[in-house]
Amino acid sequence: METRTGRGAATDRLAFLLLLLDTSATGEVRLIDGPVDSQGGRISTTIAALLGCGLPGASKIADRLEAMDLVERRREATAPACIRAPIPATHQ
């Protein structure tokens, strides 16, 4: 991620930082509850709420973060409403 520059790079970093700050000790981020846009999905709605941006922009950010393997979307029908940030949590 640190090598990515150009349009949207800073926004991607900020979105990832905000997601990490909301990450639990298990590495999961609780997503926004309630009805969401079916095209954007819950992760895009969560990113839009964290950044205060629109859903189309948040959807692009979510796609880029997933492409960089920085977030992992659970796609099972019974999965809880969360994403996993593959950063190991340390306990001291």
C-alpha positions in Angstrom: 0.0 0.0 0.0 2.9 2.4 0.7 4.0 2.2 -2.9 0.6 3.2 -4.3 0.5 6.8 -5.3 -1.8 9.0 -7.3 -5.5 9.6 -7.3 -7.3 7.9 -4.4 -4.1 6.6 -2.7 -4.5 8.9 0.4 -8.2 8.1 0.7 -7.4 4.4 0.6 -4.9 4.8 3.4 -7.3 6.8 5.5 -10.1 4.3 4.9 -7.8 1.4 5.9 -6.6 3.3 9.0 -10.2 4.0 10.1 -11.1 0.3 9.6 -8.1 -0.7 11.7 -9.1 1.6 14.5 -12.5 -0.1 14.5 -11.0 -3.6 14.4 -11.5 -5.9 17.4 -8.8 -8.1 18.9 -9.9 -10.9 16.5 -9.2 -8.8 13.5 -12.8 -8.3 12.6 -14.6 -5.0 11.9 -18.3 -4.9 12.7 -20.2 -3.5 9.8 -23.2 -1.2 9.8 -26.5 -2.9 10.7 -29.8 -2.3 9.0 -30.9 -2.1 5.4 -28.1 -1.2 2.9 -27.9 -0.7 -0.9 -27.6 -4.1 -2.5 -25.1 -2.9 -5.1 -22.7 -1.3 -2.7 -23.0 -3.8 0.2 -22.4 -3.5 3.8 -18.7 -2.9 3.6 -19.2 0.0 1.3 -21.8 1.5 3.6 -19.5 1.1 6.5 -16.6 2.8 4.7 -19.0 5.6 3.5 -20.0 6.2 7.1 -16.4 6.2 8.4 -15.2 8.6 5.7 -18.4 10.7 5.3 -18.4 10.1 1.5 -20.9 8.7 -1.0 -21.6 5.1 -1.6 -20.1 4.9 -5.1 -16.8 6.3 -3.9 -16.8 4.0 -0.9 -17.5 1.0 -3.1 -14.5 1.8 -5.2 -12.3 2.1 -2.1 -13.6 -1.3 -0.8 -12.8 -2.9 -4.1 -9.3 -1.5 -4.1 -8.6 -2.5 -0.5 -9.8 -6.0 -1.3 -7.6 -6.1 -4.4 -4.6 -5.2 -2.3 -5.5 -8.0 0.2 -5.9 -5.5 3.0 -9.5 -6.6 3.8 -11.2 -9.9 3.4 -14.9 -10.0 2.7 -16.8 -13.0 4.1 -19.1 -14.3 1.4 -20.8 -17.1 3.2 -24.6 -16.7 3.6 -24.3 -17.3 7.4 -21.3 -15.1 8.0 -21.6 -12.4 10.6 -21.7 -8.8 9.4 -18.0 -8.2 9.6 -14.9 -8.1 7.5 -11.4 -9.3 8.5 -8.4 -7.0 8.3 -5.5 -9.5 8.0 -3.3 -7.6 10.5 -2.4 -9.7 13.6 -3.6 -8.2 16.8 -1.1 -8.2 19.6 -2.0 -8.8 23.2 0.3 -7.5 26.0 
